[in-house]
Amino acid sequence: MNGVFSVTMWTWIVLVTVVLLLALFRLMIIRGDYYTVLHVRRCELPLIPEQIMHDRRLRSVDVWGQLLTVVALIIGLALAAVYLYKAMG
């Protein structure tokens, strides 16, 4: 049981690190965010494809970030429960 717990713990640490890196990557994407205004005028037509790509990239990072955060939370709670169970018994 010790080996499985150790592998699961390292997997959780890597997963949390990936979540934090995704958060930093999202901040980097937003930092260069020049699209605070939706471009809808005819003269702004060349800017629309860039704005769509920026939105898709941001949504992709958000979806993966939310999914991996939930998985990390579930694994972390399971690890805590196993640790407390082993400590009590």
Chimera marker file (.cmm) of the C-alpha trace (Angstrom):
<marker_set name="trace">
<marker id="1" x="0.000" y="0.000" z="0.000" r="1" g="1" b="0" radius="0.5"/>
<marker id="2" x="2.932" y="2.343" z="0.641" r="1" g="1" b="0" radius="0.5"/>
<marker id="3" x="4.180" y="2.148" z="-2.953" r="1" g="1" b="0" radius="0.5"/>
<marker id="4" x="0.744" y="2.840" z="-4.415" r="1" g="1" b="0" radius="0.5"/>
<marker id="5" x="0.257" y="5.762" z="-2.023" r="1" g="1" b="0" radius="0.5"/>
<marker id="6" x="3.636" y="7.209" z="-2.997" r="1" g="1" b="0" radius="0.5"/>
<marker id="7" x="2.945" y="6.923" z="-6.734" r="1" g="1" b="0" radius="0.5"/>
<marker id="8" x="-0.485" y="8.486" z="-6.283" r="1" g="1" b="0" radius="0.5"/>
<marker id="9" x="1.018" y="11.298" z="-4.231" r="1" g="1" b="0" radius="0.5"/>
<marker id="10" x="3.585" y="12.089" z="-6.930" r="1" g="1" b="0" radius="0.5"/>
<marker id="11" x="0.884" y="11.927" z="-9.590" r="1" g="1" b="0" radius="0.5"/>
<marker id="12" x="-1.176" y="14.420" z="-7.587" r="1" g="1" b="0" radius="0.5"/>
<marker id="13" x="1.833" y="16.731" z="-7.173" r="1" g="1" b="0" radius="0.5"/>
<marker id="14" x="2.460" y="16.679" z="-10.934" r="1" g="1" b="0" radius="0.5"/>
<marker id="15" x="-1.227" y="17.319" z="-11.607" r="1" g="1" b="0" radius="0.5"/>
<marker id="16" x="-1.326" y="20.309" z="-9.262" r="1" g="1" b="0" radius="0.5"/>
<marker id="17" x="1.829" y="21.655" z="-10.913" r="1" g="1" b="0" radius="0.5"/>
<marker id="18" x="0.168" y="21.367" z="-14.327" r="1" g="1" b="0" radius="0.5"/>
<marker id="19" x="-2.889" y="23.222" z="-13.024" r="1" g="1" b="0" radius="0.5"/>
<marker id="20" x="-0.674" y="26.025" z="-11.706" r="1" g="1" b="0" radius="0.5"/>
<marker id="21" x="1.218" y="26.202" z="-15.002" r="1" g="1" b="0" radius="0.5"/>
<marker id="22" x="-2.083" y="26.421" z="-16.867" r="1" g="1" b="0" radius="0.5"/>
<marker id="23" x="-3.111" y="29.311" z="-14.618" r="1" g="1" b="0" radius="0.5"/>
<marker id="24" x="0.159" y="31.090" z="-15.382" r="1" g="1" b="0" radius="0.5"/>
<marker id="25" x="-0.292" y="30.405" z="-19.105" r="1" g="1" b="0" radius="0.5"/>
<marker id="26" x="-3.791" y="31.891" z="-18.909" r="1" g="1" b="0" radius="0.5"/>
<marker id="27" x="-2.383" y="35.001" z="-17.245" r="1" g="1" b="0" radius="0.5"/>
<marker id="28" x="0.168" y="35.295" z="-20.042" r="1" g="1" b="0" radius="0.5"/>
<marker id="29" x="-2.597" y="35.063" z="-22.629" r="1" g="1" b="0" radius="0.5"/>
<marker id="30" x="-4.654" y="37.722" z="-20.867" r="1" g="1" b="0" radius="0.5"/>
<marker id="31" x="-1.663" y="40.000" z="-20.308" r="1" g="1" b="0" radius="0.5"/>
<marker id="32" x="-1.352" y="40.504" z="-24.042" r="1" g="1" b="0" radius="0.5"/>
<marker id="33" x="-5.117" y="40.959" z="-24.304" r="1" g="1" b="0" radius="0.5"/>
<marker id="34" x="-5.804" y="43.771" z="-26.708" r="1" g="1" b="0" radius="0.5"/>
<marker id="35" x="-9.326" y="42.558" z="-27.308" r="1" g="1" b="0" radius="0.5"/>
<marker id="36" x="-11.226" y="44.383" z="-24.608" r="1" g="1" b="0" radius="0.5"/>
<marker id="37" x="-13.639" y="45.636" z="-27.255" r="1" g="1" b="0" radius="0.5"/>
<marker id="38" x="-15.580" y="43.397" z="-29.589" r="1" g="1" b="0" radius="0.5"/>
<marker id="39" x="-14.704" y="44.319" z="-33.186" r="1" g="1" b="0" radius="0.5"/>
<marker id="40" x="-17.905" y="44.496" z="-35.205" r="1" g="1" b="0" radius="0.5"/>
<marker id="41" x="-17.453" y="47.447" z="-37.543" r="1" g="1" b="0" radius="0.5"/>
<marker id="42" x="-16.755" y="46.921" z="-41.202" r="1" g="1" b="0" radius="0.5"/>
<marker id="43" x="-13.341" y="48.609" z="-40.949" r="1" g="1" b="0" radius="0.5"/>
<marker id="44" x="-12.356" y="46.137" z="-38.211" r="1" g="1" b="0" radius="0.5"/>
<marker id="45" x="-13.066" y="42.992" z="-40.246" r="1" g="1" b="0" radius="0.5"/>
<marker id="46" x="-9.372" y="41.949" z="-40.451" r="1" g="1" b="0" radius="0.5"/>
<marker id="47" x="-9.200" y="41.867" z="-36.633" r="1" g="1" b="0" radius="0.5"/>
<marker id="48" x="-12.076" y="39.434" z="-36.188" r="1" g="1" b="0" radius="0.5"/>
<marker id="49" x="-10.185" y="36.170" z="-37.024" r="1" g="1" b="0" radius="0.5"/>
<marker id="50" x="-7.461" y="37.082" z="-34.504" r="1" g="1" b="0" radius="0.5"/>
<marker id="51" x="-10.107" y="37.775" z="-31.900" r="1" g="1" b="0" radius="0.5"/>
<marker id="52" x="-11.792" y="34.423" z="-32.592" r="1" g="1" b="0" radius="0.5"/>
<marker id="53" x="-8.468" y="32.543" z="-32.243" r="1" g="1" b="0" radius="0.5"/>
<marker id="54" x="-7.714" y="34.397" z="-29.004" r="1" g="1" b="0" radius="0.5"/>
<marker id="55" x="-11.132" y="33.439" z="-27.640" r="1" g="1" b="0" radius="0.5"/>
<marker id="56" x="-10.712" y="29.783" z="-28.638" r="1" g="1" b="0" radius="0.5"/>
<marker id="57" x="-7.286" y="29.591" z="-26.994" r="1" g="1" b="0" radius="0.5"/>
<marker id="58" x="-8.624" y="31.165" z="-23.802" r="1" g="1" b="0" radius="0.5"/>
<marker id="59" x="-11.650" y="28.855" z="-23.717" r="1" g="1" b="0" radius="0.5"/>
<marker id="60" x="-9.448" y="25.809" z="-24.245" r="1" g="1" b="0" radius="0.5"/>
<marker id="61" x="-7.182" y="26.776" z="-21.366" r="1" g="1" b="0" radius="0.5"/>
<marker id="62" x="-10.246" y="27.439" z="-19.185" r="1" g="1" b="0" radius="0.5"/>
<marker id="63" x="-11.837" y="24.068" z="-19.936" r="1" g="1" b="0" radius="0.5"/>
<marker id="64" x="-8.626" y="22.123" z="-19.275" r="1" g="1" b="0" radius="0.5"/>
<marker id="65" x="-7.941" y="24.183" z="-16.156" r="1" g="1" b="0" radius="0.5"/>
<marker id="66" x="-11.377" y="23.507" z="-14.709" r="1" g="1" b="0" radius="0.5"/>
<marker id="67" x="-11.243" y="19.804" z="-15.546" r="1" g="1" b="0" radius="0.5"/>
<marker id="68" x="-7.768" y="19.278" z="-14.112" r="1" g="1" b="0" radius="0.5"/>
<marker id="69" x="-8.618" y="21.327" z="-11.014" r="1" g="1" b="0" radius="0.5"/>
<marker id="70" x="-11.597" y="19.080" z="-10.261" r="1" g="1" b="0" radius="0.5"/>
<marker id="71" x="-9.506" y="15.938" z="-10.834" r="1" g="1" b="0" radius="0.5"/>
<marker id="72" x="-6.721" y="17.304" z="-8.593" r="1" g="1" b="0" radius="0.5"/>
<marker id="73" x="-9.260" y="18.128" z="-5.890" r="1" g="1" b="0" radius="0.5"/>
<marker id="74" x="-10.795" y="14.645" z="-5.987" r="1" g="1" b="0" radius="0.5"/>
<marker id="75" x="-7.402" y="12.922" z="-5.903" r="1" g="1" b="0" radius="0.5"/>
<marker id="76" x="-6.220" y="15.230" z="-3.104" r="1" g="1" b="0" radius="0.5"/>
<marker id="77" x="-9.287" y="14.497" z="-1.004" r="1" g="1" b="0" radius="0.5"/>
<marker id="78" x="-8.887" y="10.766" z="-1.619" r="1" g="1" b="0" radius="0.5"/>
<marker id="79" x="-5.223" y="10.935" z="-0.589" r="1" g="1" b="0" radius="0.5"/>
<marker id="80" x="-6.139" y="12.850" z="2.561" r="1" g="1" b="0" radius="0.5"/>
<marker id="81" x="-8.817" y="10.290" z="3.419" r="1" g="1" b="0" radius="0.5"/>
<marker id="82" x="-6.413" y="7.370" z="2.935" r="1" g="1" b="0" radius="0.5"/>
<marker id="83" x="-3.736" y="9.120" z="4.982" r="1" g="1" b="0" radius="0.5"/>
<marker id="84" x="-6.159" y="9.836" z="7.831" r="1" g="1" b="0" radius="0.5"/>
<marker id="85" x="-7.475" y="6.265" z="7.701" r="1" g="1" b="0" radius="0.5"/>
<marker id="86" x="-3.943" y="4.883" z="7.963" r="1" g="1" b="0" radius="0.5"/>
<marker id="87" x="-3.071" y="7.316" z="10.758" r="1" g="1" b="0" radius="0.5"/>
<marker id="88" x="-6.142" y="6.363" z="12.806" r="1" g="1" b="0" radius="0.5"/>
<marker id="89" x="-5.719" y="2.624" z="12.418" r="1" g="1" b="0" radius="0.5"/>
<link id1="1" id2="2" r="1" g="1" b="0" radius="0.2"/>
<link id1="2" id2="3" r="1" g="1" b="0" radius="0.2"/>
<link id1="3" id2="4" r="1" g="1" b="0" radius="0.2"/>
<link id1="4" id2="5" r="1" g="1" b="0" radius="0.2"/>
<link id1="5" id2="6" r="1" g="1" b="0" radius="0.2"/>
<link id1="6" id2="7" r="1" g="1" b="0" radius="0.2"/>
<link id1="7" id2="8" r="1" g="1" b="0" radius="0.2"/>
<link id1="8" id2="9" r="1" g="1" b="0" radius="0.2"/>
<link id1="9" id2="10" r="1" g="1" b="0" radius="0.2"/>
<link id1="10" id2="11" r="1" g="1" b="0" radius="0.2"/>
<link id1="11" id2="12" r="1" g="1" b="0" radius="0.2"/>
<link id1="12" id2="13" r="1" g="1" b="0" radius="0.2"/>
<link id1="13" id2="14" r="1" g="1" b="0" radius="0.2"/>
<link id1="14" id2="15" r="1" g="1" b="0" radius="0.2"/>
<link id1="15" id2="16" r="1" g="1" b="0" radius="0.2"/>
<link id1="16" id2="17" r="1" g="1" b="0" radius="0.2"/>
<link id1="17" id2="18" r="1" g="1" b="0" radius="0.2"/>
<link id1="18" id2="19" r="1" g="1" b="0" radius="0.2"/>
<link id1="19" id2="20" r="1" g="1" b="0" radius="0.2"/>
<link id1="20" id2="21" r="1" g="1" b="0" radius="0.2"/>
<link id1="21" id2="22" r="1" g="1" b="0" radius="0.2"/>
<link id1="22" id2="23" r="1" g="1" b="0" radius="0.2"/>
<link id1="23" id2="24" r="1" g="1" b="0" radius="0.2"/>
<link id1="24" id2="25" r="1" g="1" b="0" radius="0.2"/>
<link id1="25" id2="26" r="1" g="1" b="0" radius="0.2"/>
<link id1="26" id2="27" r="1" g="1" b="0" radius="0.2"/>
<link id1="27" id2="28" r="1" g="1" b="0" radius="0.2"/>
<link id1="28" id2="29" r="1" g="1" b="0" radius="0.2"/>
<link id1="29" id2="30" r="1" g="1" b="0" radius="0.2"/>
<link id1="30" id2="31" r="1" g="1" b="0" radius="0.2"/>
<link id1="31" id2="32" r="1" g="1" b="0" radius="0.2"/>
<link id1="32" id2="33" r="1" g="1" b="0" radius="0.2"/>
<link id1="33" id2="34" r="1" g="1" b="0" radius="0.2"/>
<link id1="34" id2="35" r="1" g="1" b="0" radius="0.2"/>
<link id1="35" id2="36" r="1" g="1" b="0" radius="0.2"/>
<link id1="36" id2="37" r="1" g="1" b="0" radius="0.2"/>
<link id1="37" id2="38" r="1" g="1" b="0" radius="0.2"/>
<link id1="38" id2="39" r="1" g="1" b="0" radius="0.2"/>
<link id1="39" id2="40" r="1" g="1" b="0" radius="0.2"/>
<link id1="40" id2="41" r="1" g="1" b="0" radius="0.2"/>
<link id1="41" id2="42" r="1" g="1" b="0" radius="0.2"/>
<link id1="42" id2="43" r="1" g="1" b="0" radius="0.2"/>
<link id1="43" id2="44" r="1" g="1" b="0" radius="0.2"/>
<link id1="44" id2="45" r="1" g="1" b="0" radius="0.2"/>
<link id1="45" id2="46" r="1" g="1" b="0" radius="0.2"/>
<link id1="46" id2="47" r="1" g="1" b="0" radius="0.2"/>
<link id1="47" id2="48" r="1" g="1" b="0" radius="0.2"/>
<link id1="48" id2="49" r="1" g="1" b="0" radius="0.2"/>
<link id1="49" id2="50" r="1" g="1" b="0" radius="0.2"/>
<link id1="50" id2="51" r="1" g="1" b="0" radius="0.2"/>
<link id1="51" id2="52" r="1" g="1" b="0" radius="0.2"/>
<link id1="52" id2="53" r="1" g="1" b="0" radius="0.2"/>
<link id1="53" id2="54" r="1" g="1" b="0" radius="0.2"/>
<link id1="54" id2="55" r="1" g="1" b="0" radius="0.2"/>
<link id1="55" id2="56" r="1" g="1" b="0" radius="0.2"/>
<link id1="56" id2="57" r="1" g="1" b="0" radius="0.2"/>
<link id1="57" id2="58" r="1" g="1" b="0" radius="0.2"/>
<link id1="58" id2="59" r="1" g="1" b="0" radius="0.2"/>
<link id1="59" id2="60" r="1" g="1" b="0" radius="0.2"/>
<link id1="60" id2="61" r="1" g="1" b="0" radius="0.2"/>
<link id1="61" id2="62" r="1" g="1" b="0" radius="0.2"/>
<link id1="62" id2="63" r="1" g="1" b="0" radius="0.2"/>
<link id1="63" id2="64" r="1" g="1" b="0" radius="0.2"/>
<link id1="64" id2="65" r="1" g="1" b="0" radius="0.2"/>
<link id1="65" id2="66" r="1" g="1" b="0" radius="0.2"/>
<link id1="66" id2="67" r="1" g="1" b="0" radius="0.2"/>
<link id1="67" id2="68" r="1" g="1" b="0" radius="0.2"/>
<link id1="68" id2="69" r="1" g="1" b="0" radius="0.2"/>
<link id1="69" id2="70" r="1" g="1" b="0" radius="0.2"/>
<link id1="70" id2="71" r="1" g="1" b="0" radius="0.2"/>
<link id1="71" id2="72" r="1" g="1" b="0" radius="0.2"/>
<link id1="72" id2="73" r="1" g="1" b="0" radius="0.2"/>
<link id1="73" id2="74" r="1" g="1" b="0" radius="0.2"/>
<link id1="74" id2="75" r="1" g="1" b="0" radius="0.2"/>
<link id1="75" id2="76" r="1" g="1" b="0" radius="0.2"/>
<link id1="76" id2="77" r="1" g="1" b="0" radius="0.2"/>
<link id1="77" id2="78" r="1" g="1" b="0" radius="0.2"/>
<link id1="78" id2="79" r="1" g="1" b="0" radius="0.2"/>
<link id1="79" id2="80" r="1" g="1" b="0" radius="0.2"/>
<link id1="80" id2="81" r="1" g="1" b="0" radius="0.2"/>
<link id1="81" id2="82" r="1" g="1" b="0" radius="0.2"/>
<link id1="82" id2="83" r="1" g="1" b="0" radius="0.2"/>
<link id1="83" id2="84" r="1" g="1" b="0" radius="0.2"/>
<link id1="84" id2="85" r="1" g="1" b="0" radius="0.2"/>
<link id1="85" id2="86" r="1" g="1" b="0" radius="0.2"/>
<link id1="86" id2="87" r="1" g="1" b="0" radius="0.2"/>
<link id1="87" id2="88" r="1" g="1" b="0" radius="0.2"/>
<link id1="88" id2="89" r="1" g="1" b="0" radius="0.2"/>
</marker_set>
